[in-house]
């Protein structure tokens, strides 16, 4: 599956502050990868990835996609909670 280009992702650079925690909900096995920003009521970012939730592949794909939208290196994103869950929290170091 082709990864989305940066121009196809929402601009989340305003969230890229050291120490910020970002809640996401990951949908693995999606036909099209991408990020849906939270609605007007708030809530987590919704990240769709094509990878299946096996051996952390979906989490790694979500981390890479989020880092691209934030405009930071994926190594700066640390998984705080949700390794085996659809609901995850990443922290920017």
Residue pairs with C-beta under 8 A, 6 or more apart in sequence:
1 33
1 50
1 51
3 33
3 64
3 65
4 33
4 34
4 65
6 68
6 69
8 34
9 34
9 35
9 65
9 68
9 69
10 35
10 36
10 37
10 69
11 69
12 35
12 37
12 45
12 66
12 69
12 70
12 71
13 70
13 71
15 22
15 70
16 70
16 71
16 72
16 92
17 92
18 92
18 93
19 91
19 92
19 93
20 91
20 92
21 80
21 89
21 90
21 91
21 92
22 45
22 66
22 89
22 90
22 91
22 92
23 43
23 44
23 45
23 87
23 88
23 89
24 44
24 45
24 46
24 47
24 62
24 66
24 87
24 88
24 89
24 90
25 44
25 45
25 46
25 47
25 86
25 87
25 88
26 47
26 48
26 49
26 58
26 59
26 62
26 86
26 87
26 88
27 46
27 47
27 48
27 49
27 86
28 49
28 50
28 51
28 52
28 53
28 58
28 86
29 49
29 50
29 51
29 52
29 53
29 58
30 48
30 49
30 50
31 50
32 48
32 50
33 48
33 49
33 50
33 61
33 65
34 47
34 48
34 65
35 45
35 46
35 47
35 48
35 65
35 66
35 69
36 45
36 46
36 47
36 48
37 45
38 44
38 45
38 46
44 87
45 66
47 62
47 65
47 66
49 58
49 61
49 62
49 65
50 61
51 57
51 58
51 60
51 61
52 58
53 59
56 83
59 79
59 83
59 88
62 88
63 74
63 77
63 79
63 90
64 74
66 77
66 90
67 73
67 74
67 76
67 77
68 74
70 77
70 92
72 92
76 92
76 93
77 90
77 91
77 92
77 93
78 90
78 91
78 92
78 93
79 88
79 89
79 90
80 89
80 90
80 91
81 88
81 89
82 88
82 89
